[in-house]
Amino acid sequence: MRKLVLLCALSLSYFGYAQVDVEQIQNEIDKSLWKSFQKAFETLDGKALNATYAEEVLRVTPQGIDTENAFKAGNLERFKKNKADGVSISLDFWFDSRRTNETTSYEVGFYRIGFTDKNDETNYSYGQFHIVLKKIEGQWKITQDWDTATINGNPITGADFAKNSILKF
């Protein structure tokens, strides 16, 4: 009986410790990856945005599958055009689900991108993302990036996005 009590106490302390580690890892991811990702978007810095991705990335969008990193050149071109057109971007998001261990994190959430033109008119785009992160040479990098603007054929809207609070870094 004494051994059983000791085993239970050790098990409970281990699981409590593991939970703290997951929170610490997710905080590390938030500070080292997501904060940089958001800043790159909002400063229209394509090079910095691309730096949040691994060398080899599986990118899936409604337009298709990219395994050749063509999206990275697209990031550079799109941000260059936005700057030339006087468009500014805001990016807000929140996580619906996160599963994390020491080397991998699978993160699902919703985003809102605001495009403000030179006349101060803002249009919003909403979507859901599924992202896989890997810790590569000590740095968290995006290795798989899937997003969509619809769920079950229905467009994601501001009402969907408003179901949770945006993250602040």
Sequence and secondary structure as in RCSB ss.txt:
>XXXX:A:sequence
MRKLVLLCALSLSYFGYAQVDVEQIQNEIDKSLWKSFQKAFETLDGKALNATYAEEVLRVTPQGIDTENAFKAGN
LERFKKNKADGVSISLDFWFDSRRTNETTSYEVGFYRIGFTDKNDETNYSYGQFHIVLKKIEGQWKITQDWDTAT
INGNPITGADFAKNSILKF
>XXXX:A:secstr
 HHHHHHHHHHHHHHHHHHHHHHHHHHHHIIIIIHHHHHHHHTT HHHHHTTEEEEEEEEETTEEESS HHHHHH
HHHHHHHHHTT EEEEEEEEEEEEE SSEEEEEEEEEEEEE TTS EEEEEEEEEEEEEEETTEEEEEEEEEESE
ETTEE  HHHHTTS     
